[in-house]
Amino acid sequence: MNEQLDLLKPKVKEVFEHLHSHPEVSWQEVETTRYLQELLEREGFEVSLFEGMTGLSVTIGEGTPVVGLRTDIDALWQEVDGVYRANHSCGHDGHMTMAVGTLLLARELGIPSKGTLKVIFQPAEEKGKGALAVLEQGIIDDLDYLFGVHLRAMDELDDGSSSASLRHGAAKMVSGTIMGTEAHGARPHQGQNAIEVGASLVHALQGIHCNPMVSHTAKMTMFQAGGDSANIIPGTAKFSLDLRAQENQVMEELYCHVQRVIAAVSQQHGVEITYEVMAEMVAAEVDPIAEQIMAEAISKTVGEHRMVRTIVTPGGEDFHFYAVHRPTVKSTMLGLGCGLSPGLHHPHMTFNQESLVTGIQILTHAIELAFQSKK
């Protein structure tokens, strides 16, 4: 494998540099999809574009077992040096590069000799909607295994170490509106102050308690009310809530508490409060067999001393929708230690690009082991 990897390194570098310098945000990854399609077709792969959206998949071989590898292809929209633009500060350019490299290496090694390999280039992970859209198209319905990968920051993993699973938490982003009655500043009794309603809501959220053994939070992250006139009591306000829980069951309990809190504050102040879930992520549901395969792949590549079994992180990742909606698919996500700093989503995030070759090697070993697995 080392000889084939050495030959692939120039291509891996070329692919990463192109993807890094051509970021596109969720659902708008048109040129990214075109680039990947043309690249993979030139390499002799059969490419299937997704219906009605960006993204694509590549299938090699036939029959069972069916092993999948998924990568995300979108970038973030953020301020970089005073200018808002698309930016690959979450590492999806690296993820795509590893997926392409794994395809090329697997072919060179004759993987799969029996069975089917499916590599999925998924859009809109940052919106939390891409995996659900792929699920609707039935692309993973025949999979036995599904692997993913995500770069990890230095505060989670040392450069050169990797984890066999990533246990992301669940998240819900709630958007709401308080509809009270505006009043003159001198006659507060004639209205319902939306700011005071918001303050009550913040205080009530702090009183929510779920299982203390499982981390969880519910907090207000945006509140807008009032205008330029200081003598007008605002009757309406908009707010956002961010809910986090490390387990899906606790998230369900947490959201029920939040709904009861909103209803109680609404009744207390005599105002209408409407709200809806704008985006959500489920917590990781890691399959132990897939995790063991990934652990063996890491140990085989960099040594057992650099293999970490799992990383628990409060961040979200829509990869885990696949396991929740298709529980028969054995899935896990590789956490790749790569010297990433200052942190994910930082506008100037950097990492050791040589680690991409290590990631390709680990993923290829994991795929090979999955094809050999009897379970």
C-alpha positions as CSV (number, residue, x, y, z in Angstrom):
1,M,0.0,0.0,0.0
2,N,2.9,2.4,0.8
3,E,4.2,2.3,-2.8
4,Q,0.7,3.1,-4.2
5,L,0.3,5.9,-1.7
6,D,3.6,7.5,-2.7
7,L,2.4,7.6,-6.3
8,L,-0.9,9.2,-5.3
9,K,0.6,12.0,-3.2
10,P,0.9,14.5,-6.1
11,K,-2.7,13.9,-7.1
12,V,-3.9,14.3,-3.5
13,K,-2.1,17.6,-3.2
14,E,-3.5,18.8,-6.5
15,V,-7.1,17.9,-5.5
16,F,-6.9,19.5,-2.1
17,E,-5.4,22.7,-3.4
18,H,-8.2,23.0,-6.0
19,L,-11.0,22.3,-3.5
20,H,-9.5,24.5,-0.8
21,S,-9.4,27.5,-3.2
22,H,-12.9,27.0,-4.7
23,P,-15.3,26.8,-1.7
24,E,-19.0,26.8,-2.1
25,V,-21.8,27.1,0.5
26,S,-24.6,24.6,1.2
27,W,-26.8,23.6,-1.8
28,Q,-24.7,25.8,-4.1
29,E,-21.8,23.4,-4.6
30,V,-22.3,23.4,-8.4
31,E,-18.7,23.9,-9.4
32,T,-17.5,21.5,-6.7
33,T,-19.9,18.8,-8.0
34,R,-18.7,19.5,-11.6
35,Y,-15.1,19.4,-10.7
36,L,-15.5,16.1,-8.8
37,Q,-17.6,14.6,-11.6
38,E,-15.0,15.5,-14.3
39,L,-12.1,14.4,-12.1
40,L,-13.6,11.0,-11.2
41,E,-14.8,10.3,-14.8
42,R,-11.3,11.1,-16.1
43,E,-10.0,8.5,-13.7
44,G,-12.4,6.0,-15.1
45,F,-15.1,5.9,-12.4
46,E,-18.8,5.7,-13.1
47,V,-20.4,8.8,-11.5
48,S,-24.1,9.2,-10.5
49,L,-25.3,12.7,-9.9
50,F,-28.0,13.2,-7.2
51,E,-31.5,14.1,-8.5
52,G,-32.5,17.7,-8.0
53,M,-29.5,18.8,-5.9
54,T,-25.8,19.0,-5.9
55,G,-23.5,16.1,-4.9
56,L,-22.8,12.7,-6.4
57,S,-21.9,9.1,-5.7
58,V,-19.4,6.6,-7.2
59,T,-20.0,2.8,-7.1
60,I,-17.4,0.1,-7.7
61,G,-18.0,-3.6,-7.9
62,E,-21.3,-5.5,-7.4
63,G,-23.0,-7.8,-5.0
64,T,-22.6,-8.0,-1.2
65,P,-21.4,-6.8,1.2
66,V,-22.0,-3.2,0.4
67,V,-19.6,-0.8,2.1
68,G,-20.1,3.0,2.0
69,L,-17.8,6.0,2.6
70,R,-19.4,9.4,2.9
71,T,-17.8,12.9,2.6
72,D,-19.4,16.4,2.9
73,I,-18.7,18.9,0.2
74,D,-20.0,22.3,1.3
75,A,-18.1,25.3,2.9
76,L,-19.1,27.8,5.6
77,W,-20.2,31.4,4.9
78,Q,-18.2,33.6,7.3
79,E,-16.2,36.8,7.7
80,V,-12.5,36.4,6.7
81,D,-10.3,39.4,7.2
82,G,-13.3,41.8,7.1
83,V,-15.0,40.2,4.1
84,Y,-17.8,37.7,4.1
85,R,-17.2,34.7,1.8
86,A,-17.3,31.0,1.4
87,N,-14.5,29.4,3.4
88,H,-13.4,25.8,4.0
89,S,-12.8,26.2,7.8
90,C,-14.5,23.0,8.8
91,G,-12.2,20.7,6.7
92,H,-14.6,19.5,4.1
93,D,-12.0,20.2,1.4
94,G,-9.8,17.7,3.3
95,H,-12.7,15.2,3.6
96,M,-13.4,15.3,-0.1
97,T,-9.7,14.9,-0.9
98,M,-9.5,11.8,1.4
99,A,-12.6,10.3,-0.3
100,V,-11.1,10.8,-3.8
101,G,-7.8,9.4,-2.6
102,T,-9.5,6.4,-1.0
103,L,-11.3,5.6,-4.3
104,L,-8.0,5.8,-6.2
105,L,-6.1,3.7,-3.6
106,A,-8.8,1.1,-3.3
107,R,-8.8,0.6,-7.1
108,E,-5.0,0.2,-7.2
109,L,-5.3,-2.4,-4.5
110,G,-8.1,-4.3,-6.2
111,I,-10.7,-3.4,-3.5
112,P,-13.3,-4.7,-3.5
113,S,-12.5,-8.1,-4.9
114,K,-16.0,-9.1,-4.0
115,G,-18.9,-6.9,-3.0
116,T,-19.7,-3.2,-3.7
117,L,-18.0,0.0,-2.6
118,K,-20.1,3.2,-2.6
119,V,-18.5,6.6,-2.1
120,I,-21.0,9.4,-1.4
121,F,-20.2,13.1,-1.9
122,Q,-22.9,14.8,0.2
123,P,-24.0,18.4,0.0
124,A,-25.2,20.8,2.7
125,E,-23.8,19.2,5.9
126,E,-23.5,22.7,7.4
127,K,-27.2,23.2,7.0
128,G,-28.0,19.9,8.7
129,K,-30.1,18.9,5.7
130,G,-27.8,17.1,3.3
131,A,-27.9,13.7,4.9
132,L,-31.7,13.7,5.1
133,A,-31.8,14.6,1.4
134,V,-29.5,11.7,0.5
135,L,-31.6,9.4,2.6
136,E,-34.7,10.4,0.6
137,Q,-33.0,9.3,-2.6
138,G,-32.5,5.8,-1.2
139,I,-28.7,5.8,-1.9
140,I,-27.7,4.1,1.4
141,D,-30.6,1.7,1.6
142,D,-28.5,-1.3,0.6
143,L,-25.4,-0.5,2.7
144,D,-24.1,-2.9,5.3
145,Y,-21.4,-0.5,6.5
146,L,-21.0,3.3,6.3
147,F,-17.8,5.2,7.3
148,G,-17.3,8.9,7.6
149,V,-14.3,11.1,8.5
150,H,-13.8,14.5,10.2
151,L,-10.7,16.5,11.0
152,R,-10.2,17.1,14.7
153,A,-8.7,20.1,16.5
154,M,-5.5,19.8,18.6
155,D,-7.4,20.1,21.9
156,E,-9.2,16.8,21.0
157,L,-6.5,14.8,19.2
158,D,-2.8,15.0,18.8
159,D,-1.3,15.2,15.3
160,G,-0.8,11.6,14.2
161,S,-3.5,10.1,16.5
162,S,-7.0,9.1,15.3
163,S,-10.2,8.0,17.0
164,A,-12.3,5.1,15.9
165,S,-15.5,7.0,16.5
166,L,-16.8,10.6,17.1
167,R,-19.7,10.9,19.5
168,H,-21.2,14.2,18.5
169,G,-24.1,15.6,20.4
170,A,-27.7,16.4,19.3
171,A,-28.7,20.0,18.6
172,K,-31.8,22.0,17.9
173,M,-32.0,25.6,16.7
174,V,-35.3,27.2,17.6
175,S,-36.6,30.5,16.1
176,G,-39.5,32.2,17.8
177,T,-41.6,35.4,18.0
178,I,-43.2,37.1,21.0
179,M,-46.3,39.0,20.2
180,G,-47.3,41.4,23.0
181,T,-48.8,44.9,22.8
182,E,-46.7,48.1,22.3
183,A,-47.3,50.9,24.8
184,H,-46.0,54.4,25.8
185,G,-43.1,54.4,28.1
186,A,-45.2,56.3,30.6
187,R,-48.0,53.8,30.5
188,P,-46.5,50.3,30.8
189,H,-49.8,48.9,32.1
190,Q,-51.4,49.4,28.7
191,G,-49.0,47.0,27.0
192,Q,-47.1,43.8,27.3
193,N,-43.3,44.4,27.2
194,A,-41.7,41.8,24.9
195,I,-38.3,42.5,26.5
196,E,-39.7,41.5,30.0
197,V,-41.3,38.4,28.4
198,G,-37.9,37.5,26.9
199,A,-36.2,38.0,30.3
200,S,-38.7,35.7,31.9
201,L,-38.0,33.2,29.2
202,V,-34.2,33.3,29.8
203,H,-34.7,32.9,33.5
204,A,-37.1,29.9,33.0
205,L,-34.7,28.2,30.6
206,Q,-32.1,28.3,33.3
207,G,-34.4,26.2,35.6
208,I,-34.5,23.3,33.2
209,H,-32.9,20.1,34.5
210,C,-32.4,16.8,32.8
211,N,-30.2,13.9,33.7
212,P,-27.0,15.5,35.1
213,M,-24.9,12.6,33.9
214,V,-25.5,13.6,30.3
215,S,-24.4,17.1,29.3
216,H,-27.1,19.4,28.0
217,T,-27.9,23.1,27.6
218,A,-30.7,25.3,26.5
219,K,-29.9,29.0,26.1
220,M,-31.1,32.1,24.2
221,T,-28.7,33.1,21.5
222,M,-30.5,36.0,19.7
223,F,-33.1,38.6,20.9
224,Q,-34.3,41.5,18.9
225,A,-36.9,44.0,20.1
226,G,-37.6,47.8,20.0
227,G,-36.5,50.5,17.7
228,D,-34.8,53.9,18.0
229,S,-37.4,55.5,20.3
230,A,-36.5,54.9,24.0
231,N,-40.0,56.0,25.2
232,I,-41.8,53.1,23.4
233,I,-42.3,49.8,25.1
234,P,-41.9,47.1,22.4
235,G,-44.7,44.6,22.1
236,T,-43.0,42.2,19.7
237,A,-39.6,40.5,19.6
238,K,-37.8,37.8,17.8
239,F,-35.5,35.3,19.5
240,S,-33.4,32.2,18.8
241,L,-32.7,29.3,21.1
242,D,-29.8,26.8,20.9
243,L,-30.4,23.4,22.5
244,R,-27.7,20.8,23.0
245,A,-27.6,17.3,24.5
246,Q,-25.1,14.5,24.2
247,E,-27.7,11.8,23.7
248,N,-30.9,11.8,21.6
249,Q,-33.2,10.6,24.4
250,V,-32.0,13.6,26.6
251,M,-32.6,16.0,23.6
252,E,-36.2,14.8,23.4
253,E,-36.6,15.4,27.1
254,L,-34.9,18.8,26.9
255,Y,-37.1,19.9,24.0
256,C,-40.3,18.9,25.9
257,H,-39.1,21.0,28.9
258,V,-38.4,24.0,26.6
259,Q,-41.9,23.7,25.1
260,R,-43.5,23.7,28.5
261,V,-41.4,26.7,29.6
262,I,-42.5,28.7,26.5
263,A,-46.1,27.8,27.2
264,A,-45.8,28.8,30.9
265,V,-44.2,32.2,30.1
266,S,-46.8,32.8,27.4
267,Q,-49.6,32.2,29.9
268,Q,-47.8,34.2,32.7
269,H,-47.6,37.4,30.6
270,G,-50.7,36.9,28.5
271,V,-48.9,37.0,25.2
272,E,-48.7,34.7,22.2
273,I,-45.3,33.1,21.6
274,T,-44.8,31.2,18.3
275,Y,-41.8,29.1,17.5
276,E,-40.4,26.4,15.2
277,V,-37.3,24.2,14.9
278,M,-35.2,25.8,12.1
279,A,-32.4,23.2,12.1
280,E,-31.4,20.1,14.1
281,M,-28.8,17.4,14.4
282,V,-29.1,14.0,16.0
283,A,-26.5,12.6,18.4
284,A,-24.1,9.9,17.2
285,E,-25.4,6.3,17.3
286,V,-22.1,4.4,16.9
287,D,-22.1,0.8,15.8
288,P,-19.7,-1.3,17.9
289,I,-18.7,-3.6,15.0
290,A,-17.9,-0.6,12.7
291,E,-16.1,1.1,15.6
292,Q,-13.9,-2.0,16.1
293,I,-13.1,-2.2,12.4
294,M,-12.0,1.5,12.4
295,A,-9.9,0.9,15.5
296,E,-8.1,-2.0,13.8
297,A,-7.6,0.2,10.7
298,I,-6.1,3.0,12.8
299,S,-3.8,0.6,14.7
300,K,-2.7,-1.1,11.4
301,T,-1.9,2.3,9.9
302,V,-0.3,4.4,12.8
303,G,0.1,1.9,15.6
304,E,-2.2,1.0,18.5
305,H,-0.5,3.6,20.7
306,R,-2.0,6.3,18.5
307,M,-5.5,4.9,18.4
308,V,-8.1,6.5,20.6
309,R,-11.3,4.6,20.9
310,T,-13.7,7.5,20.9
311,I,-14.0,11.3,21.2
312,V,-17.0,12.8,22.9
313,T,-17.8,16.3,21.5
314,P,-20.8,18.7,21.9
315,G,-20.6,19.7,18.2
316,G,-23.0,18.4,15.6
317,E,-22.6,16.5,12.4
318,D,-25.4,15.4,10.1
319,F,-23.6,12.1,9.2
320,H,-25.4,10.6,12.2
321,F,-28.8,10.9,10.6
322,Y,-27.9,7.9,8.5
323,A,-27.5,5.6,11.5
324,V,-30.7,7.0,13.2
325,H,-32.8,6.6,10.1
326,R,-31.2,3.4,8.9
327,P,-30.3,1.5,12.1
328,T,-29.4,-1.7,10.2
329,V,-26.4,0.2,8.6
330,K,-23.2,-0.3,10.8
331,S,-21.6,3.2,10.9
332,T,-18.9,5.1,12.6
333,M,-16.9,8.3,11.9
334,L,-13.1,8.5,11.9
335,G,-11.7,11.4,13.9
336,L,-8.4,12.4,12.2
337,G,-5.8,14.1,14.4
338,C,-4.0,16.5,12.1
339,G,-2.5,19.4,14.2
340,L,-5.6,21.5,13.4
341,S,-5.6,25.0,14.9
342,P,-6.8,27.4,16.2
343,G,-10.0,25.4,15.9
344,L,-12.8,24.2,13.6
345,H,-14.8,27.0,12.0
346,H,-12.1,29.5,12.8
347,P,-11.7,31.7,9.7
348,H,-8.0,31.0,9.6
349,M,-8.1,27.3,10.4
350,T,-5.1,25.3,9.3
351,F,-3.9,21.7,9.7
352,N,-1.1,19.4,8.7
353,Q,-2.0,18.5,5.1
354,E,0.3,15.5,5.1
355,S,-2.3,13.9,7.5
356,L,-4.7,13.5,4.5
357,V,-2.5,10.7,3.2
358,T,-2.7,9.0,6.6
359,G,-6.5,9.4,6.5
360,I,-6.7,7.8,3.1
361,Q,-4.7,4.9,4.4
362,I,-6.9,4.4,7.5
363,L,-10.1,4.6,5.5
364,T,-8.8,2.2,2.9
365,H,-7.9,-0.3,5.6
366,A,-11.3,0.2,7.2
367,I,-13.1,-0.5,3.9
368,E,-10.9,-3.6,3.3
369,L,-11.6,-4.9,6.8
370,A,-15.3,-4.3,6.4
371,F,-15.3,-6.4,3.2
372,Q,-13.5,-9.2,5.1
373,S,-15.9,-9.0,8.1
374,K,-18.3,-12.0,8.6
375,K,-20.6,-9.9,10.8
